[in-house]
Each structure stands twice: as C-alpha cells, then as structure tokens.
Amino acid sequence: MTTDARASQVASQVAGSLMGLAFLLLAASPGWSAEDAALTAAPQKLIEDTADQIVSILSQKDQPADVRIGEIEKIAYEIFDFTTMSKLVLARKWRKLSNEQKGEFVREFKRSLARTYGTRLDRYDQEKVEVYRTQIEPRDDVSIKTRIVGGQYGGAEVAYRLRKRIDRWRIIDVVIEGVSLVSNYRSQFAEILNKGTIEDLLEKLRDKNFELTDGA
C-alpha cells in the first residue's frame, strides 16, 4: 500500500470514528431522544397556544392597557400553578403557615403575580413569538424558551418552566429577559419576613392588591 493510500485509509477511519462519536453523543443528549420529545410536546404546545393568545391581545392597541392586562391575567389564572409557586417563593417558611394562612397567601399572591405578569408582557409590542428551545429540568419539569420576533422588542426572550400535575401541565415560573418572577418575589418576601411575620407579609399583599384593584 502506498503512503498516499495509507493516509487516505487513516483519514477515512478517523472520520468514521468521529461520526460515530457524534452519533453517540446526540443519542445520549436529553434533547434528542424520542422519550424526551414526547415529554416536551404537550408543554410546548401549551406555551405556543398561550403565546398566540397573548399576541392577539397585545395587538389590540385600541383597547386601554388595563383591559389588555386584565385579559392576560385571565390567561395566567388558567395556566399557572399558584400553589406550587407559593411554596417556591416562601421556601421553608411555607411549612410554618397554618392552612388558613396558606389559603389566604395563595389567593393574594395569585392576584399580585397575575397582575405583574400581565403588566410586564404589555410592555412588548409583539408581532410573533417563536419557541426556540425546550429543555428537560430536574423533577421532569420542562423549560420552554421563547423569543419575540419583529416589532420594537424583537429578540426579547421569555422562558417558562412547567410541571405536570396529574394530567395537566402548568407554569411554575416565568423568566422575562433574564428575571425570574419566582426569584424576584422570593427576595421581596424574604426581606419582609426577616423583619416581620407572615401576617405582615399578608397585610402588604392585601394592601398592594387593593391599590391595583382600586386604580384599575
């Protein structure tokens, strides 16, 4: 065998080995298995359908902002898991609450969170939203990452983390331009609880929600 032929054979073997390694890596990657694709299909569809609804609402520029925000809040009531989110923002403090306190906290937090979500999204002039990545998280949660296409805020990103409860997927966190709503609330609430009690926190939530309702 000539030197050129031997070199060609070695190159072919190396290329074949690299292709085989690439295939194995892709097969082992969480984003490439049929099982993972099946897991992410339902939450991805939920987010895509929700994004279409929100874009439709935000396109109604003839409507007052409060009306648009109110419509987005209604969507949030349907797709957010407020109980799980309440547990996440209060962390260890949650277990110290009475059942009555837990119930009241979820109710007040639901109103505040839905309003915050609606208000932040209403800032965007969305023309289209595309899902550009899905990711499996611990506990079989699924993250759906979306990007605004077109308009003044083209390229802005909103990511959703979802968890399945019984037979239904629900959102347990939203990250808007790198800011997690759950983490943001956790920091705010921790500051209040470090200086006061859960009753102080509930009172602040009630007052804030009253102001939002009264100003609507």
QUIURHU-V16675 format. One record per backbone hydrogen bond with DSSP energy under -1.0 kcal/mol. CO is the residue of the C=O (numbers start at 1). NH is the residue of the N-H. Records with the same first field share a line. If there is no record, write none. Layout:
CO=NH ; NH
//
This chain:
2=6
3=7
4=8
5=9
6=10
7=11
8=12
9=13
10=14
11=15
12=16
13=17
14=18
15=19
16=20
17=21
18=22
19=23
20=24
21=25
22=26
23=27
24=28
25=29
29=32
33=37
34=38
35=39
36=40
37=41
40=44
41=45
42=46
43=47
44=48
45=49
46=50
47=51
48=52
49=53
50=54
51=55
52=56
53=57
54=58
55=59
57=60
59=61
60=63
64=68
65=69
66=70
67=71
68=72
69=73
70=74
71=75
72=76
73=77
75=79
76=80
79=171
80=82
81=85
82=86
83=87
84=88
85=89
86=90
87=91
90=93
91=94
93=96
94=97
98=102
99=103
100=104
101=105
102=106
103=107
104=108
105=109
106=110
107=111
108=112
109=113
110=114
111=115
112=116
113=117
114=118
115=119
116=120
117=121
118=122
120=123
121=124
124=126
128=149
130=147
133=145
135=143
137=140
138=141
141=137
142=162
143=135
144=160
145=132 ; 133
146=158
147=130
148=155
151=154
153=156
156=148
157=177
158=146
159=175
160=144
161=172 ; 173
162=142
163=170
165=168
168=165
170=163
171=81
173=161
174=181
175=159
176=179
179=176
180=184
181=185
182=186
183=187
184=188
185=189
186=190
187=191
188=192
189=193
190=194
192=196
197=201
198=202
199=203
200=204
201=205
202=206
203=207
204=208
205=209
206=210
207=211
208=212
209=213
210=214
211=215
//
